């Protein structure tokens, strides 16, 4: 009899200890005042055009949530829906910090809309924002089709985007040229602040023509010419301002 009672007491004790451990685990997970590893601080880096407060809000991360349960991938997806954000990485930093690293899109040109406003085009073709200042500090592009003429829209046509990237990479900008016209994709025209027109040929040829123009620029004064024709590749036809007919 004593042996049986001893076994029962052992079983009861084991069940009791197990219940205490389970209860402790539940309390640790669900009792707010034990949130030693809850989110309290969000640190943002890499942002320039959007504020840390905007990024923290757009991430959807909520203060007080245990770090182990942070919806990291959802937060990254939320952030990459922002027109300025090219890439976002969210990491946990115990005991109570979430770190957000942002890579923003780099503006390479400004799209002139039919209404006369300007939209900044990022280096991957996404429209990042409307430019409201003056003057526009980027080369102005006309005639480029976009999915939506608003932040979040995208340039249609890889050739046109490649042409803008080539212009930006060559450093050809407001010092010499102010606008590039893609209205006729078979005859892209670059215009200088002095009114000089540079004929670059079709959109897919522009990167090669830009290399030729870059090599040519140190040898002449742009303002002395009203037309520079580079359409024939390897040959530049220069028309001085004193010539009336092309």
N, C-alpha and C positions, 0 to 999 in steps of 0.2 A: 504493500500500500504506500509506504513512504517513497519507494522508487518511482511509482506512477505519479505521485504528487510532485516529485522533483522534476520529472520530465515535463509535466504540464506547466510548472512555473518557468522552466527554461523557454518553452514555446511562447508563453505569454510575454516574457521579457524580450524575446527576439522581435515579436510582433510590435511591442511597444516601442522599441528602439527604431524599428523600421518606420513606424508612423511618425516618430519625432523627426527623423531625417527627411522624410517626404514633406512634412509640414514646414521644416526649415527651408527646404528648397523652394517651396511655393512662396513663402514669405520673402525670400531673397529676390525672386523674379518679379513679384507683383506688388511689393510694398514700396511706395514712392520714397519714403524717408530713408530707405536703404540703397538709394540709387547712386552708389559711389562711382559707377561707370556710365552715368547718364550723360547725354550731350548737353554741354553748357556753352561751348565756345566754337565758333566757325571762323576759320582763318582762310582768307582768299589771297591768292597771288597770281600774277600774270595778267591782270586786267588793267586796261588803260582807258578804254572808251566807255565802259560801263562800271558803275560803282560796286563796291563790295556788298553794300546793302541790297542792291538789285540782284546780284548773283545769289546771295544767301536766300533771298525770298524765292527766286525762281527755282532753286534746287529742290524746294519742298521739304527740306530737313527741318524737323521740329525739336525744339529744346525739350529736354527731359526724357527723350527716347533712349533706351540703353544702346550703347555703341554697337554691341553685338547684333542688334536688330536694325541698324541703320540701313535704309534701302539705297545702298550705294549706287547700284546700276541704274535704278530709276532716276536718282538725282542727276547722274551723268547724262542720261537721255533728256531729262528736262532742260538741262543747261545747254545742250547742243541744239535745242530748238530755238535758242536766241540767235538772231541774225549775226551778231558780232562774234559769237563763239564758234570757233572751228573745231576745238577739241576740249574736253573737260575730264579731269581725273579727280575722283573723290576717295580719300583714304581716312581710316580711323587712326587717331593718335591718343592712346590711353593716357590719363584716366577719363578725360571728358571733352576731347577736341575732335572736330572733323576738319580736315584740310582739303581745300578745293584749289586745284591748279588749272588755270585757264590759258588756252592758246587762242588769241583773237585773230580774226582775219585781217589782212593788211590791205588797206584801200589802194587801188592802183589806177583808178580813173573815176570820173563822174559822168553818169548818164544824164543827158538832157532830155526831159520828158516833153510830151506835147503841150503840157500846161506851163512849161518854162521853169519848172523846178528841177533840182538836181538830186540824183541818187548815187551814193557811193557804191562802187563795185569792188568787192573783195578779190583777193588773189586767186580764189577758186571759182569765181563767177557768181557768188551769192551777193545780193544787194544787202548791204549792212545797215544803212540809215539814210535819211534824207538830210542833205546839207542845207543849212539855213543861214549860214554866214555869207560874207562877201569879202574879197573875191573867193572863187572856188580854187582851192590849193592843189588841184589835180587836173590832169589833161582831160578835156571835155570830149565825150564821145557822143556822136549822133547816129541814129539809124540802126541801133543794136536792138534786135528783138529780145524780149524777156518774158518769162512765164507770168510775171506779175510786176507791175510798175510800183512796187512798194517794198519796204524792208522784208526780207525773207524770200523775195522772188529770185530768179536765177537767169543768167544770160543763156540764151539759146544759140547754139552754134559754136563748136569747139574752135573753129578757125578764127572767129572774131575774138574769143577769149585768149587764144594763143597770141594773137596780134597785140592785144593790150598788155599781156604779160611781157612780150618782147620789148614793147615801148618802155615799160616801167623798168625792166632789167637793164636796158641800155642807158637809162638815166636821161632819156629824152623827155623833157617836160616843159615847165612854164618858162624857163630861161630862153628857150628857142621857139617852142611850139605850144599852142594853146588848145588845139582841137583836132580830132580825127573823125572823119565822116565815113560811115559804113553803109550809107543809104543805098549805094550800089555795091554789093559785095564783089562785083567783078572789077570795080574801079575805086579802091579806097584812096581817100585824099587826106593828107596831113597838112594842117594850116599853121603858119607861124603868126606871132603877134604883129609882125610887120605886113601881113597879108600875103606872104609867099605860099604858094601851093606846091606840095610835093606829091606827085602821082606814084602810088605804091603798087598798082596792079591789083590782082584779086586778093581776097582776104587770106587765103592759104599761102600766098607768096610774101605776105608782109614781114614775117620774121627775117627772111633772107634780105629783103629790101632794107630793113632797118639796119642790118649789119653794114650794108653798103653806104647807107646814109651816115652812120656813125663814123666810118672811115673818111667820108667826104667832108664832114662839117669843119674839121680844123683847117681846111684849105680855102675856105670862102667865107664871105659875110652874107648871111642869109638874106638880109634886107636889100641887098643889091640885085636880087633876082625875084621875078614875079612867078616863075615856074621852074621846078626841077622835076624832070621826068626820069624815074628809075624803073619803069615798067619792063624794060628789055633785059634786065639782069646783066651786071658787069659793065653797063654803059649808062652814063648820066648825060641827059640833055639839059643844058642850062639856058634859060631864057632871061636875059637881063631886063630890067624895068623899062629901058628905053625902046625895046622892041614892042610894037603894038600888036602884031598878029602872031599867033602860035604857029 
